[in-house]
Amino acid sequence: MRFSLHTTACALAVSLTLFSGTVSAWEKDKTYDITILHTNDHHGHFWQNDHGEYGLGAQKTLVDSIRQEVAAKGGSVLLLSGGDINTGVPESDLQDAEPDFRGMTLIGYDAMAIGNHEFDNPLSVLRQQEKWASFPLLSANIYQKAPSNACSSLMPCLKSKG
């Protein structure tokens, strides 16, 4: 199966609609403020380490603070991950990144792009990680050589020819 790059944008729009809480009607001349927070290349670093990285606990504190500040000004926050949660440190790798996905769920990620390191493990691991995450995993341009129902949960929004 092939998906165009527009699949990611469409899936993101759908996820924003699904996870935005109450949805108000669009007002033509109203200004909408949105703050986009983004992380990527996490690679299993859910704990504080000796390199000055404070881990997911500190990240939650920071994200919660930013959310409060933005909400006080009438804005909204969108928290995204560029993926690559897998393949980092043994503490995460030996647990198939469960602490990372559960931590990201507690932080309140809105969506995550599937990175190349999510394919370092069998598809069954990615399917389990999808269950641990309370947010959608997004991707585009996934190609499967052999017919299979392994990707049956993929929901294309837009297909392209060629």
GROMACS elastic network, one bead per residue, 0.5 to 0.9 nm:
[ bonds ]
;  ai    aj funct       b0    kb
    1   141     6  0.81858   500
    1   142     6  0.67015   500
    1   143     6  0.51337   500
    1   144     6  0.58673   500
    1   145     6  0.81612   500
    1   147     6  0.89923   500
    2   140     6  0.79545   500
    2   141     6  0.53881   500
    2   142     6  0.57939   500
    2   143     6  0.53815   500
    2   144     6  0.80762   500
    2   159     6  0.73110   500
    2   160     6  0.75563   500
    2   161     6  0.84878   500
    2   162     6  0.86307   500
    3     6     6  0.78340   500
    3     7     6  0.62857   500
    3     8     6  0.89885   500
    3   139     6  0.87849   500
    3   140     6  0.55533   500
    3   142     6  0.65212   500
    3   143     6  0.80432   500
    3   156     6  0.71100   500
    3   157     6  0.87099   500
    3   158     6  0.70547   500
    3   159     6  0.53916   500
    3   160     6  0.63440   500
    3   161     6  0.88476   500
    4     7     6  0.57076   500
    4     8     6  0.81660   500
    4   140     6  0.61742   500
    4   141     6  0.57978   500
    4   158     6  0.70349   500
    4   159     6  0.61899   500
    4   160     6  0.57033   500
    4   161     6  0.86589   500
    5     8     6  0.59354   500
    5     9     6  0.73765   500
    5   139     6  0.84319   500
    5   140     6  0.54711   500
    5   141     6  0.66253   500
    5   158     6  0.89115   500
    6     9     6  0.51621   500
    6    10     6  0.60958   500
    6    11     6  0.84859   500
    6   140     6  0.76804   500
    6   157     6  0.81035   500
    6   158     6  0.66022   500
    6   159     6  0.84225   500
    6   160     6  0.89676   500
    7    10     6  0.50704   500
    7    11     6  0.59378   500
    7    12     6  0.83960   500
    7   138     6  0.85064   500
    7   139     6  0.74017   500
    7   140     6  0.57675   500
    7   141     6  0.83203   500
    7   156     6  0.63561   500
    7   157     6  0.55576   500
    7   158     6  0.54964   500
    7   159     6  0.75281   500
    8    11     6  0.50889   500
    8    12     6  0.59878   500
    8    13     6  0.85294   500
    8   113     6  0.82913   500
    8   138     6  0.61292   500
    8   139     6  0.57761   500
    8   140     6  0.57085   500
    8   157     6  0.84475   500
    9    12     6  0.50603   500
    9    13     6  0.61677   500
    9    14     6  0.86391   500
   10    13     6  0.50936   500
   10    14     6  0.62295   500
   10    15     6  0.86089   500
   10   156     6  0.86292   500
   10   157     6  0.59213   500
   10   158     6  0.73779   500
   11    14     6  0.50420   500
   11    15     6  0.60715   500
   11    16     6  0.85266   500
   11   136     6  0.86450   500
   11   138     6  0.68177   500
   11   139     6  0.85646   500
   11   155     6  0.83243   500
   11   156     6  0.79357   500
   11   157     6  0.66099   500
   12    15     6  0.50290   500
   12    16     6  0.60544   500
   12    17     6  0.85491   500
   12   110     6  0.89947   500
   12   111     6  0.74374   500
   12   136     6  0.86826   500
   12   138     6  0.75626   500
   13    16     6  0.51395   500
   13    17     6  0.63073   500
   13    18     6  0.87096   500
   14    17     6  0.51208   500
   14    18     6  0.62028   500
   14    19     6  0.86497   500
   15    19     6  0.59068   500
   15    20     6  0.81002   500
   15   110     6  0.75352   500
   15   111     6  0.74210   500
   15   135     6  0.83269   500
   15   136     6  0.70786   500
   16    19     6  0.53053   500
   16    20     6  0.55548   500
   16    78     6  0.83753   500
   16   110     6  0.75386   500
   16   111     6  0.87283   500
   17    20     6  0.55599   500
   17    21     6  0.79995   500
   17    23     6  0.75044   500
   18    21     6  0.73322   500
   19    22     6  0.88136   500
   19   110     6  0.71992   500
   19   135     6  0.85991   500
   20    23     6  0.67752   500
   20   110     6  0.89817   500
   23    26     6  0.88947   500
   24    27     6  0.86337   500
   26    30     6  0.82025   500
   27    30     6  0.54706   500
   27    31     6  0.85389   500
   28    31     6  0.85976   500
   32    74     6  0.85221   500
   32    75     6  0.69888   500
   32    76     6  0.84108   500
   33    70     6  0.86361   500
   33    73     6  0.87909   500
   33    74     6  0.74098   500
   33    76     6  0.64554   500
   33    77     6  0.87505   500
   34    70     6  0.82165   500
   34    75     6  0.55248   500
   34    77     6  0.56641   500
   34    78     6  0.71693   500
   35    66     6  0.89671   500
   35    67     6  0.87349   500
   35    70     6  0.73885   500
   35    75     6  0.72887   500
   35    76     6  0.61776   500
   35    78     6  0.62513   500
   35    79     6  0.84906   500
   36    76     6  0.85543   500
   36    77     6  0.58170   500
   36    79     6  0.60309   500
   36    80     6  0.74900   500
   37    63     6  0.82809   500
   37    77     6  0.72021   500
   37    78     6  0.61219   500
   37    80     6  0.62021   500
   37    81     6  0.84717   500
   38    78     6  0.83570   500
   38    79     6  0.59281   500
   38    81     6  0.55497   500
   38    82     6  0.71826   500
   39    42     6  0.73569   500
   39    79     6  0.81951   500
   39    80     6  0.64961   500
   39    82     6  0.60760   500
   39    83     6  0.79561   500
   40    43     6  0.85485   500
   40    80     6  0.84888   500
   40    81     6  0.53208   500
   40    83     6  0.54140   500
   40    84     6  0.65617   500
   40    85     6  0.78176   500
   40   115     6  0.87669   500
   41    44     6  0.87517   500
   41    81     6  0.84477   500
   41    82     6  0.69914   500
   41    83     6  0.60991   500
   41    85     6  0.62815   500
   41    86     6  0.85927   500
   41   115     6  0.82910   500
   41   117     6  0.89991   500
   42    45     6  0.59556   500
   42    46     6  0.80256   500
   42    81     6  0.86627   500
   42    82     6  0.87913   500
   42    83     6  0.72114   500
   42    84     6  0.60199   500
   42    86     6  0.76628   500
   42    88     6  0.78781   500
   42   100     6  0.85812   500
   43    46     6  0.85926   500
   43    83     6  0.86674   500
   43    84     6  0.58433   500
   43    86     6  0.50817   500
   43    87     6  0.54028   500
   43    89     6  0.70615   500
   43    92     6  0.82680   500
   43    93     6  0.88358   500
   43    97     6  0.86887   500
   43   100     6  0.89516   500
   43   117     6  0.84144   500
   44    47     6  0.83860   500
   44    84     6  0.86511   500
   44    85     6  0.57343   500
   44    86     6  0.59304   500
   44    87     6  0.66551   500
   44    89     6  0.56285   500
   44    90     6  0.81311   500
   44    91     6  0.75870   500
   44    92     6  0.50229   500
   44    93     6  0.69608   500
   44    97     6  0.62784   500
   44    99     6  0.83174   500
   44   100     6  0.63258   500
   45    48     6  0.74755   500
   45    49     6  0.79636   500
   45    53     6  0.82476   500
   45    54     6  0.88543   500
   45    55     6  0.62007   500
   45    56     6  0.78546   500
   45    85     6  0.84403   500
   45    88     6  0.70337   500
   45    89     6  0.68647   500
   45    91     6  0.87039   500
   45    92     6  0.75080   500
   45   100     6  0.76555   500
   46    54     6  0.83337   500
   46    56     6  0.51025   500
   46    57     6  0.79253   500
   46    91     6  0.89744   500
   46    92     6  0.77532   500
   46    97     6  0.89904   500
   46    99     6  0.69338   500
   46   100     6  0.56441   500
   46   103     6  0.75494   500
   47    53     6  0.81885   500
   47    54     6  0.67054   500
   47    56     6  0.64945   500
   47    57     6  0.77322   500
   48    51     6  0.83894   500
   48    52     6  0.74773   500
   48    53     6  0.56133   500
   48    56     6  0.78762   500
   48    57     6  0.83445   500
   48    58     6  0.84651   500
   49    52     6  0.62550   500
   49    53     6  0.56645   500
   49    54     6  0.65316   500
   49    55     6  0.74558   500
   50    53     6  0.72714   500
   50    54     6  0.89565   500
   51    54     6  0.86806   500
   54    57     6  0.73319   500
   54    58     6  0.56804   500
   54    59     6  0.74654   500
   55    58     6  0.58101   500
   55    59     6  0.63904   500
   55    60     6  0.89589   500
   56    60     6  0.60600   500
   56    61     6  0.86177   500
   56   100     6  0.78896   500
   56   103     6  0.64379   500
   56   104     6  0.75432   500
   56   107     6  0.79058   500
   57    60     6  0.52799   500
   57    61     6  0.65305   500
   57    62     6  0.88814   500
   57   103     6  0.80066   500
   57   107     6  0.84721   500
   58    61     6  0.50655   500
   58    62     6  0.62699   500
   58    63     6  0.86162   500
   59    62     6  0.51339   500
   59    63     6  0.60450   500
   59    64     6  0.84673   500
   59   107     6  0.77140   500
   60    63     6  0.50840   500
   60    64     6  0.59174   500
   60    65     6  0.84147   500
   60   103     6  0.86174   500
   60   104     6  0.85532   500
   60   106     6  0.78908   500
   60   107     6  0.50950   500
   60   108     6  0.84129   500
   61    64     6  0.52809   500
   61    65     6  0.62189   500
   61    66     6  0.87631   500
   61   107     6  0.85562   500
   62    65     6  0.51250   500
   62    66     6  0.62598   500
   62    67     6  0.86195   500
   63    66     6  0.50980   500
   63    67     6  0.60558   500
   63    68     6  0.86178   500
   63    79     6  0.84996   500
   63   107     6  0.74281   500
   63   108     6  0.88665   500
   64    67     6  0.50473   500
   64    68     6  0.62286   500
   64    69     6  0.86681   500
   64   107     6  0.79244   500
   65    68     6  0.52230   500
   65    69     6  0.62731   500
   65    70     6  0.86743   500
   66    69     6  0.50617   500
   66    70     6  0.60468   500
   66    71     6  0.84265   500
   66    77     6  0.82158   500
   67    70     6  0.51826   500
   67    71     6  0.59396   500
   67    72     6  0.84601   500
   67    75     6  0.86800   500
   67    76     6  0.74492   500
   67    77     6  0.61554   500
   68    71     6  0.51367   500
   68    72     6  0.60638   500
   68    73     6  0.87917   500
   69    72     6  0.52396   500
   69    73     6  0.67361   500
   69    75     6  0.87162   500
   70    73     6  0.52991   500
   70    74     6  0.65103   500
   70    75     6  0.51046   500
   70    76     6  0.63221   500
   70    77     6  0.70752   500
   71    75     6  0.50273   500
   71    76     6  0.61110   500
   71    77     6  0.80375   500
   72    75     6  0.74023   500
   73    76     6  0.89944   500
   78   109     6  0.77895   500
   78   110     6  0.63065   500
   78   111     6  0.86050   500
   79   108     6  0.73971   500
   79   109     6  0.50570   500
   79   110     6  0.53400   500
   79   111     6  0.70919   500
   79   112     6  0.88022   500
   80    83     6  0.89002   500
   80   109     6  0.59546   500
   80   110     6  0.58786   500
   80   111     6  0.52183   500
   80   112     6  0.56250   500
   80   113     6  0.79137   500
   81    84     6  0.86360   500
   81    85     6  0.89198   500
   81   109     6  0.74496   500
   81   110     6  0.84489   500
   81   111     6  0.65538   500
   81   113     6  0.61883   500
   81   114     6  0.87067   500
   82    85     6  0.87987   500
   82   111     6  0.88855   500
   82   112     6  0.58748   500
   82   114     6  0.70371   500
   82   115     6  0.66403   500
   83    86     6  0.83300   500
   83   112     6  0.59071   500
   83   113     6  0.51747   500
   83   114     6  0.51084   500
   83   116     6  0.79100   500
   83   117     6  0.79400   500
   83   118     6  0.75351   500
   83   137     6  0.88448   500
   84    87     6  0.75675   500
   84    88     6  0.89922   500
   84   113     6  0.85630   500
   84   114     6  0.70536   500
   84   116     6  0.63892   500
   84   117     6  0.50229   500
   84   118     6  0.60054   500
   85    88     6  0.78116   500
   85    97     6  0.70072   500
   85   100     6  0.72283   500
   85   101     6  0.81057   500
   85   114     6  0.87656   500
   85   115     6  0.76920   500
   85   117     6  0.71225   500
   85   118     6  0.68552   500
   86    89     6  0.86924   500
   86    92     6  0.76631   500
   86    93     6  0.66744   500
   86    96     6  0.73617   500
   86    97     6  0.61513   500
   86   100     6  0.88689   500
   86   115     6  0.87470   500
   86   117     6  0.55782   500
   86   118     6  0.57168   500
   86   119     6  0.85749   500
   86   120     6  0.75469   500
   86   121     6  0.84002   500
   87    90     6  0.83147   500
   87    92     6  0.79477   500
   87    93     6  0.60244   500
   87    96     6  0.89342   500
   87    97     6  0.84803   500
   87   117     6  0.63782   500
   87   118     6  0.81392   500
   87   120     6  0.73829   500
   87   121     6  0.89507   500
   88    91     6  0.86339   500
   88    92     6  0.70993   500
   88    93     6  0.66425   500
   89    92     6  0.56548   500
   89    93     6  0.60184   500
   89    94     6  0.85393   500
   90    94     6  0.56231   500
   90    95     6  0.82727   500
   91    94     6  0.59117   500
   91    95     6  0.69005   500
   91    97     6  0.83207   500
   91    99     6  0.89284   500
   92    95     6  0.52966   500
   92    96     6  0.62375   500
   92    98     6  0.71045   500
   92    99     6  0.67843   500
   92   100     6  0.72488   500
   93    96     6  0.50894   500
   93    97     6  0.57288   500
   93    98     6  0.87721   500
   94    97     6  0.75585   500
   95    98     6  0.57235   500
   95    99     6  0.75025   500
   96    99     6  0.84129   500
   96   100     6  0.89543   500
   96   121     6  0.84161   500
   96   125     6  0.67458   500
   96   126     6  0.87140   500
   96   128     6  0.86795   500
   96   129     6  0.77055   500
   97   100     6  0.52043   500
   97   101     6  0.63685   500
   97   102     6  0.86327   500
   97   129     6  0.75428   500
   98   101     6  0.52762   500
   98   102     6  0.60192   500
   98   103     6  0.83320   500
   98   128     6  0.87239   500
   98   129     6  0.67948   500
   98   132     6  0.69944   500
   99   102     6  0.52238   500
   99   103     6  0.58737   500
   99   104     6  0.84755   500
  100   103     6  0.50474   500
  100   104     6  0.60542   500
  100   105     6  0.85397   500
  101   104     6  0.50305   500
  101   105     6  0.61476   500
  101   106     6  0.86873   500
  101   129     6  0.66635   500
  101   130     6  0.84299   500
  101   132     6  0.59664   500
  101   133     6  0.55058   500
  101   134     6  0.86383   500
  102   105     6  0.50268   500
  102   106     6  0.63367   500
  102   107     6  0.87213   500
  102   129     6  0.89285   500
  102   132     6  0.59509   500
  102   133     6  0.63743   500
  102   134     6  0.84135   500
  103   106     6  0.50468   500
  103   107     6  0.61976   500
  103   108     6  0.86148   500
  103   133     6  0.89260   500
  104   108     6  0.62215   500
  104   109     6  0.58857   500
  104   133     6  0.73657   500
  104   134     6  0.85571   500
  104   135     6  0.88581   500
  105   108     6  0.50846   500
  105   109     6  0.60596   500
  105   110     6  0.87914   500
  105   132     6  0.77915   500
  105   133     6  0.56478   500
  105   134     6  0.55508   500
  105   135     6  0.70935   500
  106   109     6  0.79859   500
  106   134     6  0.87445   500
  108   134     6  0.81173   500
  108   135     6  0.80345   500
  109   112     6  0.75332   500
  109   133     6  0.88138   500
  109   134     6  0.80165   500
  109   135     6  0.63372   500
  110   134     6  0.83546   500
  110   135     6  0.54966   500
  110   136     6  0.72785   500
  111   134     6  0.87925   500
  111   135     6  0.51431   500
  111   136     6  0.50303   500
  111   137     6  0.60262   500
  111   138     6  0.70158   500
  112   115     6  0.87042   500
  112   135     6  0.72501   500
  112   136     6  0.64211   500
  112   138     6  0.58853   500
  112   139     6  0.85795   500
  113   136     6  0.84942   500
  113   137     6  0.56665   500
  113   139     6  0.56312   500
  113   140     6  0.88553   500
  114   117     6  0.81920   500
  114   118     6  0.62884   500
  114   119     6  0.85556   500
  114   137     6  0.60839   500
  114   138     6  0.58802   500
  114   139     6  0.56171   500
  114   140     6  0.88353   500
  115   118     6  0.55111   500
  115   119     6  0.76525   500
  115   139     6  0.83042   500
  116   119     6  0.56975   500
  116   120     6  0.73952   500
  117   120     6  0.50651   500
  117   121     6  0.79480   500
  118   121     6  0.66680   500
  118   122     6  0.89139   500
  118   123     6  0.87043   500
  118   125     6  0.86326   500
  118   126     6  0.66296   500
  119   122     6  0.68254   500
  119   123     6  0.70885   500
  119   125     6  0.89606   500
  119   126     6  0.75828   500
  120   123     6  0.89612   500
  121   124     6  0.79873   500
  121   125     6  0.62331   500
  121   126     6  0.73964   500
  122   125     6  0.56113   500
  122   126     6  0.70902   500
  123   126     6  0.51217   500
  123   127     6  0.62518   500
  123   128     6  0.87290   500
  123   150     6  0.79164   500
  123   151     6  0.89493   500
  124   127     6  0.50161   500
  124   128     6  0.62860   500
  124   129     6  0.86768   500
  124   150     6  0.89610   500
  125   128     6  0.50599   500
  125   129     6  0.61642   500
  125   130     6  0.85550   500
  126   130     6  0.61088   500
  126   131     6  0.87447   500
  127   130     6  0.50313   500
  127   131     6  0.65851   500
  128   131     6  0.51056   500
  128   132     6  0.64986   500
  128   133     6  0.88421   500
  129   132     6  0.50181   500
  129   133     6  0.62526   500
  130   133     6  0.52367   500
  130   134     6  0.78712   500
  130   135     6  0.81412   500
  130   136     6  0.76098   500
  130   137     6  0.69371   500
  131   134     6  0.73398   500
  132   135     6  0.89806   500
  133   136     6  0.74092   500
  133   137     6  0.83279   500
  139   142     6  0.71860   500
  140   156     6  0.89160   500
  144   147     6  0.72430   500
  144   148     6  0.81587   500
  144   151     6  0.87211   500
  145   148     6  0.89608   500
  147   150     6  0.88649   500
  148   151     6  0.72646   500
  148   152     6  0.81674   500
  149   153     6  0.85716   500
  150   153     6  0.80358   500
  151   154     6  0.56964   500
  152   155     6  0.80584   500
  156   159     6  0.67414   500
